[in-house]
Amino acid sequence: MIYGKFLENPVFNLSHNAQSLILDKIFRDNVNVLEMKACLYLLCSEIMEHTQLLISVKNDYELLHKILNYIQNNFTKDISLKSIADEFCYSYNYLSKYLNNVLGISFVDFVNQNRINYAAYLLKNTEDPITDITYKCGYSSIRSFNRNFLKIMNMTPKTYRNF
């Protein structure tokens, strides 16, 4: 009944009667197995009154962890979804859909957010010229860097540095 599902609202208050019965029967020294089982059924009933079970989408968190580590270690280089698909032996289309579903944004947007966050750090903590920061963050074009910086940070790199 619950395999592959999750609770829509996992936090709620038990009714007073259920709470006192469960505390009285389960948390004592001489526990009667049948009483404990009855309390667990009561608890299940309370759960189903307050929420519903939703089908969960299977997520491969090990794959996600590997991909995020790879991106974190390589976002300053020329990185593409195709190179990641080749690295982990997955199809490009599968990884594209997977990352969109799990992260809620496209691969390109995710990489750009990492690059721009790193650029913002460098702008505030170094005296490096903006052109050098552009290339250190993995951009090959100053125009792309400026466009993405403005899109994500809502200001130009120069304004951000002076802000």
PEHUSUL-V996825 format. One record per pair of residues at least 12 apart in sequence whose C-alpha atoms are under 10 Angstrom apart, sorted by sequence separation. I is the first residue (numbers start at 1). J is the second residue. If there is no record, write none. Layout:
i={I | I}
j={J | J}
This chain:
i={25 | 80 | 81 | 95 | 96 | 121 | 122 | 130 | 133 | 134 | 145 | 146 | 22 | 25 | 26 | 71 | 82 | 120 | 21 | 22 | 25 | 26 | 67 | 70 | 81 | 82 | 119 | 122 | 131 | 24 | 81 | 118 | 119 | 122 | 130 | 22 | 23 | 119 | 130 | 22 | 67 | 70 | 116 | 119 | 120 | 21 | 22 | 66 | 67 | 70 | 81 | 115 | 116 | 118 | 119 | 115 | 118 | 119 | 19 | 22 | 67 | 117 | 18 | 21 | 22 | 67 | 115 | 116 | 66 | 115 | 116 | 19 | 114 | 115 | 116 | 134 | 18 | 19 | 115 | 133 | 18 | 63 | 112 | 81 | 112 | 119 | 18 | 80 | 81 | 111 | 112 | 130 | 15 | 18 | 67 | 80 | 130 | 14 | 79 | 116 | 120 | 129 | 81 | 115 | 116 | 119 | 15 | 64 | 68 | 80 | 130 | 14 | 63 | 67 | 79 | 112 | 116 | 117 | 13 | 14 | 112 | 115 | 116 | 120 | 12 | 13 | 64 | 115 | 116 | 123 | 127 | 12 | 14 | 63 | 64 | 75 | 76 | 113 | 116 | 117 | 123 | 126 | 11 | 14 | 71 | 75 | 112 | 113 | 116 | 117 | 124 | 125 | 10 | 13 | 74 | 75 | 112 | 116 | 120 | 123 | 124 | 9 | 12 | 60 | 64 | 75 | 76 | 77 | 113 | 119 | 123 | 124 | 11 | 12 | 59 | 64 | 71 | 72 | 75 | 76 | 109 | 113 | 122 | 123 | 124 | 7 | 10 | 11 | 71 | 75 | 112 | 113 | 120 | 121 | 7 | 9 | 10 | 61 | 116 | 120 | 8 | 9 | 10 | 59 | 60 | 68 | 72 | 76 | 7 | 8 | 9 | 10 | 59 | 68 | 71 | 72 | 75 | 109 | 7 | 8 | 9 | 57 | 7 | 8 | 9 | 57 | 6 | 7 | 8 | 5 | 6 | 7 | 8 | 5 | 6 | 7 | 4 | 5 | 6 | 7 | 3 | 4 | 5 | 6 | 2 | 4 | 5 | 6 | 1 | 2 | 3 | 4 | 5 | 2 | 3 | 4 | 5 | 4 | 76 | 77 | 76 | 77 | 78 | 79 | 76 | 77 | 78 | 75 | 76 | 77 | 78 | 75 | 76 | 77 | 78 | 74 | 75 | 76 | 77 | 74 | 75}
j={37 | 92 | 93 | 107 | 108 | 133 | 134 | 142 | 145 | 146 | 157 | 158 | 35 | 38 | 39 | 84 | 95 | 133 | 35 | 36 | 39 | 40 | 81 | 84 | 95 | 96 | 133 | 136 | 145 | 39 | 96 | 133 | 134 | 137 | 145 | 38 | 39 | 135 | 146 | 39 | 84 | 87 | 133 | 136 | 137 | 39 | 40 | 84 | 85 | 88 | 99 | 133 | 134 | 136 | 137 | 134 | 137 | 138 | 39 | 42 | 87 | 137 | 39 | 42 | 43 | 88 | 136 | 137 | 88 | 137 | 138 | 42 | 137 | 138 | 139 | 157 | 42 | 43 | 139 | 157 | 43 | 88 | 137 | 107 | 138 | 145 | 45 | 107 | 108 | 138 | 139 | 157 | 43 | 46 | 95 | 108 | 158 | 43 | 108 | 145 | 149 | 158 | 111 | 145 | 146 | 149 | 46 | 95 | 99 | 111 | 161 | 46 | 95 | 99 | 111 | 144 | 148 | 149 | 46 | 47 | 145 | 148 | 149 | 153 | 46 | 47 | 98 | 149 | 150 | 157 | 161 | 47 | 49 | 98 | 99 | 110 | 111 | 148 | 151 | 152 | 158 | 161 | 47 | 50 | 107 | 111 | 148 | 149 | 152 | 153 | 160 | 161 | 47 | 50 | 111 | 112 | 149 | 153 | 157 | 160 | 161 | 47 | 50 | 98 | 102 | 113 | 114 | 115 | 151 | 157 | 161 | 162 | 50 | 51 | 98 | 103 | 110 | 111 | 114 | 115 | 148 | 152 | 161 | 162 | 163 | 47 | 50 | 51 | 111 | 115 | 152 | 153 | 160 | 161 | 48 | 50 | 51 | 102 | 157 | 161 | 50 | 51 | 52 | 101 | 102 | 110 | 114 | 118 | 50 | 51 | 52 | 53 | 102 | 111 | 114 | 115 | 118 | 152 | 51 | 52 | 53 | 101 | 52 | 53 | 54 | 102 | 52 | 53 | 54 | 52 | 53 | 54 | 55 | 53 | 54 | 55 | 53 | 54 | 55 | 56 | 53 | 54 | 55 | 56 | 53 | 55 | 56 | 57 | 53 | 54 | 55 | 56 | 57 | 55 | 56 | 57 | 58 | 58 | 134 | 135 | 135 | 136 | 137 | 138 | 136 | 137 | 138 | 136 | 137 | 138 | 139 | 137 | 138 | 139 | 140 | 137 | 138 | 139 | 140 | 138 | 139}
